[in-house]
Every structure is written in C-alpha cells, then in structure tokens.
Amino acid sequence: MGKFTRSSNDWNSLDLASIGITLVLAIGIGSGLGWWIGGKLGNQSVGLIIGFILGTAAGFTEMFRAVSRWNRRMERSERTDRTDIKDSDEDSPNG
C-alpha cells in the first residue's frame, strides 16, 4: 500500500477559493461599515457608497497580492520540477 502524500496542487484550489472569499468579505465589510458610519453621521446612502468603493478597492488590492503570491509559488514549483527532470536525465545511462 502506497504512502499518501499531499501534492502542492491540493493547496492551489484552496488558495484560489480564498481569493474569491476575500473579495466578497472586503466588499461586504466595507459596505456595512460605510452604511453604519454614514448612519451615525446622518447620511447612510453616501456612507454605503463610500464604504462599497473602499471595500471594493481593498478587495481587489488583496486579490492582486494573492494572485501574485500564487504565481510566484507556481513559477518556483515549475523551476524546481524542471531542475528535478534535468537532474534525473543526467543520472540516466542514456542521458
């Protein structure tokens, strides 16, 4: 019976799912806080609009950062895989 090992691809789907969740939460929290602060200051609709805009900006900024981290990790993984393949080719008697 083979040993179970977790590949790096198992975590990639979780990373990508967290990007969407982060975007939705940032927009929701920004809108909610804007609505609440706007209500305290006397104009909920303006607060909601400002909160939505700031939440959207924060969500897209974090999404961009997460995608950049994910891309760097994938590039690093590809370089490692290429190095492993190159090393195994050099070790083979035909290579």
C-alpha positions as CSV (number, residue, x, y, z in Angstrom):
1,M,0.0,0.0,0.0
2,G,1.5,3.4,-1.0
3,K,2.1,6.2,1.3
4,F,-0.3,9.1,1.0
5,T,1.4,12.4,0.1
6,R,-0.2,15.7,-0.4
7,S,0.8,17.4,-3.6
8,S,1.2,21.1,-3.9
9,N,-1.8,21.1,-6.3
10,D,-4.1,20.2,-3.4
11,W,-3.5,23.6,-1.8
12,N,-3.7,25.6,-5.0
13,S,-7.5,25.2,-5.2
14,L,-7.9,26.4,-1.6
15,D,-5.7,29.4,-2.3
16,L,-7.8,30.3,-5.3
17,A,-11.0,29.9,-3.4
18,S,-9.8,32.1,-0.6
19,I,-9.2,34.9,-3.2
20,G,-12.9,35.0,-4.0
21,I,-14.0,34.8,-0.4
22,T,-11.6,37.6,0.5
23,L,-13.1,39.8,-2.3
24,V,-16.7,39.2,-1.2
25,L,-15.8,39.8,2.5
26,A,-13.9,43.0,1.8
27,I,-16.9,44.4,-0.2
28,G,-19.4,43.3,2.4
29,I,-17.4,44.6,5.4
30,G,-16.7,47.9,3.6
31,S,-20.3,48.4,2.7
32,G,-21.5,47.5,6.2
33,L,-19.1,49.8,7.9
34,G,-19.9,52.6,5.4
35,W,-23.6,52.2,6.0
36,W,-23.1,52.2,9.8
37,I,-20.7,55.2,9.8
38,G,-23.0,57.0,7.3
39,G,-25.9,56.4,9.6
40,K,-24.0,57.9,12.6
41,L,-23.1,60.9,10.5
42,G,-26.6,61.4,9.2
43,N,-26.4,60.1,5.6
44,Q,-26.5,56.3,5.2
45,S,-26.6,56.2,1.5
46,V,-23.4,58.2,1.0
47,G,-21.7,56.2,3.7
48,L,-22.8,53.0,1.9
49,I,-21.4,54.2,-1.4
50,I,-18.1,55.3,0.0
51,G,-17.8,52.0,2.0
52,F,-18.6,50.0,-1.0
53,I,-16.0,51.8,-3.1
54,L,-13.3,51.4,-0.4
55,G,-14.2,47.8,0.3
56,T,-14.0,47.0,-3.4
57,A,-10.6,48.7,-3.7
58,A,-9.3,46.8,-0.7
59,G,-10.7,43.5,-2.0
60,F,-9.1,43.9,-5.4
61,T,-5.8,45.0,-3.9
62,E,-5.7,41.9,-1.7
63,M,-6.8,39.8,-4.7
64,F,-4.0,41.1,-6.8
65,R,-1.5,40.4,-4.0
66,A,-2.8,36.9,-3.5
67,V,-2.6,36.1,-7.2
68,S,0.9,37.5,-7.4
69,R,2.0,35.2,-4.4
70,W,0.3,32.2,-6.1
71,N,2.0,33.0,-9.4
72,R,5.4,33.2,-7.7
73,R,4.8,29.9,-5.9
74,M,3.8,28.2,-9.2
75,E,6.9,29.6,-11.0
76,R,9.1,28.4,-8.2
77,S,7.5,25.0,-8.4
78,E,7.9,24.8,-12.1
79,R,11.6,25.7,-11.8
80,T,12.1,23.0,-9.2
81,D,10.3,20.5,-11.4
82,R,12.5,21.4,-14.4
83,T,15.6,21.1,-12.3
84,D,14.5,17.7,-11.0
85,I,13.8,16.4,-14.5
86,K,17.1,17.8,-15.8
87,D,19.0,16.1,-12.9
88,S,17.2,12.8,-13.5
89,D,18.0,12.9,-17.2
90,E,21.7,13.4,-16.4
91,D,21.7,10.5,-14.0
92,S,20.2,8.1,-16.5
93,P,22.6,5.9,-18.5
94,N,21.1,7.1,-21.8
95,G,21.3,10.8,-21.0
